[in-house]
């Protein structure tokens, strides 16, 4: 009796151990999976933080590059502008000739006009040195072709060109006026011709009317003479009837 009881207790303890071992392994598995999850979460969080840092650095780098590019563009534009102006001046330099200080007398009229109209200065009221400095300004604009008007380069040539232009304009106007007079003369002659034709037509119409009136009067006279002749024959007045017959005959028959 004692041995079977011990044996059953032993078997029961083994069964209890077996029942306890799966639960422990399950708890171990759960704890392991929890650790894995927590480890994965921490790993993913650190990875996202590294990505954000890299993107922030990339943005800063791109903005710096953009600013540097804009600065370079502005710098290039500033450098190019003087070059363009220099090219323009070099192209216009000497366009109307080159003058020097020794040409002050030859360009006296142009210089005085330029000073008066552009600089609002009367050269006659300036001192010798002031006039010389002002002529240097005029000379610089002259040589670079930057004077405000062509008359400041050669006043005499400008006046000749303007006079020729005015003469051409006057000739054109005179031609138009002459043409207008010719047109008026032609119109007057046309009206006079029409008036003459109308007058002739009126005269012809009046002549036709007069001729028709005379013819009618002759016809009425002939009718009256015939009536008188018939009456003379009826009354036996033969001599009167013959006289009336002579009057009724045409002039050609009377001559025959």
C-alpha positions, 0 to 999 in steps of 0.5 A: 500500500505504501509503494503504490501511494508514493508512486501515484504522488510521484506521477502527480508531481511529474504531471504538475511539473509538465503543466507548469512548464508550458505556462512558464515557456509561454510567459517567457515567449510573451516577455520575449516578444514584448522585448522585441516589440519595445526594441523594434519601437525604439529602433524605428523611432531612432531611424525616423529621427535620423531621417528628419535630421538628414532632411533638415540638413538637406533643406538648409544646404539647398537654401544656402545653394539657392541664396548663393546662386541668387547672389552670383546672378546679381553679381554677374548682372552688376558686372555686365551692366558697366560692360554694356554701357562701355560697349555702347559708348565705344560704338558711338565714340567718334560717330560725329567726329573727334574734337579737342580743346584747340577746336573751341573756336571752330565749335564756338556757336554749337558750344554756346547754344548747347550751354544755353539750352542744355546747361542753362548757362550763358557762356558770355558770363563765365570766366575763362577757366569756367568756360574751359571746364564747361567746354571739356564737358561739351567735348566729352559728350561730342566725342562720345556721341551723346549730345541731346540734339544733332544741331549741337554737332554742326549748327550750320549743317543743321540749319541748311538741312532744315531750310532744304526741308522747309523749301521742299515742303513749300514746293509741295504745298505750292504744287498742291495749290497749283493743282487745286487752281488747275482743278478749279479752272477745269471745273469752271470750263466744264460748267461753262460748257454745260451752260452753253449747251443748255442755252443752245437747247433752249434756243432750239426748243424756242425755235421749234415752238415758234415754227410750230406756232407759225405753221399753225397760224398758216393752217388756220388762215388757209382754212379760213380762205377755203371757207371764204372761197366756198362761200364765193362759189355758192354766191356766184362771185367767181372773181373773188373765188379765183382771188382766194384760190390764188392766195391758197396756192403755194409760191412755187405754183404761182411762179410757174 
